[in-house]
Amino acid sequence: MSSSKFTQYIAQTSDFPLSLEISHAEGPFLYTTKGREYLDFISGIAVSSLGHRHPKVVEALHKQIDAHLHVMVYGEFIQKPQVEFAELLLSNLPSSFDQVYLVNSGTEANEGALKLAKKYTGRKKLVAFKNSYHGDTHGSLSVTGRDVYRDPYLPLLPDVHFAAFNSDDVFDLLDDQTAALIMEPIQGEGGIIPADKAWLQKIREKCSEKGILLIFDEIQSGFGRTGSLFAFQEYEVVPDILCIAKAMGGGMPIGGFVASAEIFQTFKYDPPLNHVTTFGGHPVSCAAAHANLKELLAGNYLQRAKEIELKIKDKLVGDGIVEVRGKGAMLGLELASKELTQQVVEDCFEQGILLGWTLHSNTLVRLAPPLIIEDELLEHTLDIISGTIQKYAGGM
């Protein structure tokens, strides 16, 4: 397939797509029609945490495809894959989470959570953080703290207020008019910035005091990437609403938001069916999500994420490296300059290692390897990355 047809017929998001034509993918690797092998060191942007085409996920897909595909809009028919996945997910979450609403993507999860918070509290004000990223649909973009992405689409939702991340400035915004505070416990596109634990616990206390729903966007940090099933478990802070997607489906499109049955009751009246979706909770995606979660819980993957963190932080030190930050296998490699970052990412790409930037930083390299990566391959990859950094750092 020619790249000219790709750019002619497929709407583009930039003038510089990678334009790899993928023939197949397996485990940690992508393969192109030109016979090149690439190590996917960003897991499809934190999606393929168990690698590409995990056998358990593929098996579940075939089984469900042989049974049925879409049969009815969400919430009307009993569909076994939905119920099985929801039961397993909720059994591994705090008891305050009773139900999950299934959607198709991360931004839809955040959209639903914002609507739910406003409906439940009867309030309109929303609080979010600078440099956050919650998606590109209008509601999610409204609480994304980056003006360069917001400005072309103004006006967005009114009464949205932003505070600096890890700053006490946020507490002045949390008042009796606030419906929800939405945040990432680890800012992803903002530069892989973990929240301070004591600060986050103070936020929980303030939200509870003021009747504000605390929404955690764990779309990127969820499903084992940080070394726990979800990052909030490491902070000992339980949100009121948990938004999930990305690694949830083992490569299939699915998202969701989790809350108590009491909060979800508000979606059932004034009017009924006031938040619906046609394809949300698609049975094939739910079958994949169920198989993916079963495998994630049965294996040593959570511990593996922590081991990956230690190996990467131990290996990537030296000239040109400012720091490696983050948790588990959700890490950001901060380099000394934009030019060095670009050189390293491009050179590693030529050597068959797929890295990437985050949206809000041109000096941060995203490191999100699949949790299935073996030590030998991990160490070999880190040797290449480290060597490439040193190759260019001296001349910068």
Residue pairs with C-beta under 8 A, 6 or more apart in sequence:
1 21
1 33
3 19
3 21
6 17
6 19
6 21
7 17
18 349
20 30
20 32
20 36
20 38
21 32
21 33
21 34
22 30
22 31
22 32
22 33
23 31
23 32
23 33
24 31
25 31
25 40
25 48
25 52
25 53
26 51
26 52
26 53
27 51
27 52
27 53
27 370
27 372
28 39
28 40
28 51
28 52
28 369
28 370
28 372
28 373
28 377
29 37
29 38
29 39
29 40
29 52
30 37
30 38
30 40
30 52
30 354
31 37
31 38
32 38
36 352
37 352
38 349
38 352
38 353
38 354
39 352
39 353
39 354
39 377
39 381
40 48
40 52
40 354
40 370
41 353
41 354
41 355
41 367
41 368
41 369
41 381
42 354
42 355
42 356
42 366
42 367
42 368
42 369
43 49
43 247
43 368
43 369
43 370
44 52
44 251
45 220
45 246
45 356
45 366
45 368
46 188
46 220
46 221
46 225
46 246
46 247
46 330
46 368
47 246
47 247
47 249
47 251
48 247
48 250
48 251
48 370
49 223
49 224
49 225
49 247
49 296
49 301
49 329
49 370
49 371
50 57
50 247
50 250
50 292
50 295
50 296
50 301
50 370
50 371
50 372
51 370
51 372
52 251
52 370
53 251
54 250
54 251
54 291
54 292
54 295
54 372
56 291
56 292
56 294
56 295
57 250
57 251
57 252
57 288
57 291
57 292
57 295
59 291
60 287
60 288
60 290
60 291
61 252
61 284
61 287
61 288
63 287
64 81
64 283
64 284
64 286
64 287
64 288
65 284
67 283
68 283
69 282
69 283
69 284
70 278
70 279
70 282
70 283
71 77
71 79
71 283
73 276
73 277
73 278
74 102
74 276
74 277
74 278
74 279
74 280
74 281
75 276
75 281
79 281
79 283
79 286
80 283
81 283
81 284
81 286
81 287
81 290
82 102
82 281
82 283
82 286
84 286
84 290
85 286
85 287
85 289
85 290
85 293
86 99
86 100
86 102
88 290
88 293
88 294
88 297
89 100
89 258
89 293
90 97
90 98
90 99
90 100
90 258
92 229
92 293
92 297
93 229
93 230
93 242
93 258
94 238
96 238
96 240
96 260
97 242
97 258
97 259
97 260
98 259
98 260
98 261
98 262
98 264
99 258
99 259
99 260
99 261
99 264
100 256
100 257
100 258
101 112
101 116
101 256
101 257
101 258
101 259
101 264
101 267
101 275
101 280
102 254
102 255
102 256
102 277
102 280
102 281
102 286
103 109
103 112
103 254
103 255
103 256
103 257
103 277
103 280
103 281
104 253
104 254
104 255
104 277
104 279
104 280
104 282
104 285
105 135
105 245
105 253
105 254
105 255
106 135
106 217
106 219
106 220
106 243
106 244
106 245
106 246
106 255
107 134
107 135
107 136
107 137
107 140
107 255
108 135
108 137
108 255
108 277
108 280
109 219
109 243
109 244
109 245
109 255
109 256
109 257
110 134
110 135
110 139
110 140
110 143
110 182
110 215
110 217
110 219
110 243
110 257
111 135
111 137
111 139
111 140
112 257
112 275
113 180
113 182
113 215
113 241
113 243
113 257
113 259
114 126
114 139
114 140
114 143
114 180
114 182
114 215
115 139
115 275
116 213
116 241
116 257
116 259
116 263
116 264
116 266
116 267
116 275
117 126
117 179
117 180
117 213
117 215
117 240
117 241
118 124
118 126
118 179
118 180
119 266
119 267
119 274
120 213
120 263
120 266
121 179
121 180
121 211
121 212
121 213
122 179
123 177
123 178
123 179
124 158
124 159
124 177
124 179
125 159
125 160
125 161
125 175
125 177
125 178
125 179
126 142
126 143
126 157
126 159
126 160
126 161
126 178
126 179
126 180
126 181
126 182
127 160
127 161
127 162
127 163
127 170
127 173
127 174
127 178
127 180
127 181
127 182
127 212
128 134
128 143
128 144
128 145
128 160
128 161
128 162
128 163
128 181
128 182
128 183
129 145
129 162
129 163
129 164
129 165
129 170
129 183
129 184
129 187
129 190
130 145
130 146
130 162
130 163
130 164
130 165
131 145
131 146
131 165
131 187
131 189
131 190
131 191
131 193
131 360
132 143
132 144
132 145
132 146
132 165
132 182
132 183
132 184
132 187
132 190
132 217
133 144
133 145
133 146
133 184
133 187
133 188
133 189
133 190
133 359
133 360
134 140
134 141
134 143
134 144
134 182
134 184
134 217
135 141
135 144
136 144
136 149
138 153
138 156
138 157
139 157
141 149
141 150
141 153
141 156
142 150
142 156
142 157
142 160
143 157
143 160
143 182
144 150
145 162
145 190
146 190
146 359
146 360
149 359
150 156
161 173
163 169
163 170
163 173
164 170
165 183
165 187
165 190
165 193
165 195
166 193
166 195
166 196
166 199
168 199
170 181
170 203
171 202
171 203
171 206
174 181
174 203
174 206
174 207
174 210
174 212
175 210
176 210
176 211
178 210
178 212
179 212
179 213
180 212
180 213
180 214
180 215
180 241
181 203
181 207
181 212
181 213
181 214
181 215
182 215
182 217
183 195
183 203
183 214
183 215
183 216
183 217
184 190
184 216
184 217
184 218
184 220
184 221
185 194
185 195
185 200
185 216
185 218
185 221
185 231
185 232
185 235
185 237
186 192
186 193
186 194
186 195
186 220
186 221
186 226
186 231
186 326
186 327
186 330
187 193
187 194
187 195
188 220
188 221
188 330
188 358
189 358
189 359
189 360
190 358
190 360
190 361
191 332
191 334
191 358
191 360
191 361
191 364
192 325
192 326
192 330
192 331
192 332
192 358
192 364
192 366
193 325
194 325
194 326
194 327
195 235
197 235
197 236
200 235
200 237
201 235
201 236
201 237
203 214
203 237
204 214
204 237
204 238
204 239
206 212
207 213
207 214
207 240
213 240
213 241
213 263
214 239
214 240
214 241
215 239
215 240
215 241
215 242
215 243
216 230
216 231
216 232
216 239
216 241
216 242
216 243
217 243
218 230
218 231
218 232
218 242
218 243
218 244
219 243
219 244
219 245
219 246
219 255
220 246
220 330
221 230
221 231
221 327
221 330
222 229
222 230
222 231
222 244
222 245
222 246
222 247
222 248
223 229
223 230
223 244
223 246
223 247
223 248
223 292
223 293
223 296
224 247
224 296
224 301
224 302
224 305
224 328
224 371
225 247
225 305
225 328
225 329
225 330
225 368
225 371
226 234
226 305
226 326
226 327
226 328
226 329
226 330
227 234
227 302
227 303
227 305
227 306
227 309
227 327
227 328
227 329
228 234
228 302
228 328
229 296
229 297
229 302
230 242
230 244
231 327
232 238
232 239
232 242
234 327
240 259
240 260
240 263
241 257
241 258
241 259
241 263
242 257
242 258
242 259
243 255
243 256
243 257
243 258
244 255
244 256
244 257
244 258
245 254
245 255
245 256
247 292
248 254
248 255
248 256
248 289
248 292
248 293
249 285
249 288
249 289
249 292
250 288
250 289
250 291
250 292
251 288
252 284
252 285
252 288
252 289
253 282
253 285
254 281
254 282
254 285
254 286
254 288
254 289
256 281
267 274
267 275
295 301
296 302
301 371
301 372
304 329
304 371
304 372
305 328
305 329
305 371
306 328
308 328
308 329
308 369
308 371
308 373
308 378
309 326
309 327
309 328
309 329
309 331
311 375
311 378
311 379
311 382
312 324
312 331
312 367
312 382
313 324
313 331
315 379
315 382
315 383
315 386
316 324
316 333
316 382
316 385
316 386
316 389
318 386
318 389
318 390
318 393
319 389
319 390
319 393
319 394
320 335
320 336
320 340
320 389
320 390
320 392
320 393
320 396
321 333
321 334
321 335
321 336
321 389
321 393
322 334
322 335
322 336
322 363
323 334
324 331
324 332
324 333
324 334
324 367
325 331
325 332
325 334
326 332
326 367
329 367
329 368
329 369
329 371
330 368
331 366
331 367
331 368
332 358
332 361
332 364
332 365
332 366
332 367
333 364
333 365
333 366
333 367
333 385
334 363
334 364
334 365
335 341
335 344
335 363
335 364
335 365
335 389
336 363
336 393
336 396
337 363
337 396
338 362
338 363
339 396
340 363
340 389
340 392
340 393
340 396
341 357
341 362
341 363
341 364
341 365
342 362
343 388
343 392
344 355
344 365
344 385
344 388
344 389
344 392
345 355
345 356
345 357
345 365
347 388
347 391
347 392
348 354
348 355
348 384
348 385
348 388
349 355
351 384
351 388
353 381
353 384
353 385
355 365
355 366
355 367
355 385
356 365
356 366
357 364
357 365
357 366
358 364
358 366
369 378
369 381
373 381
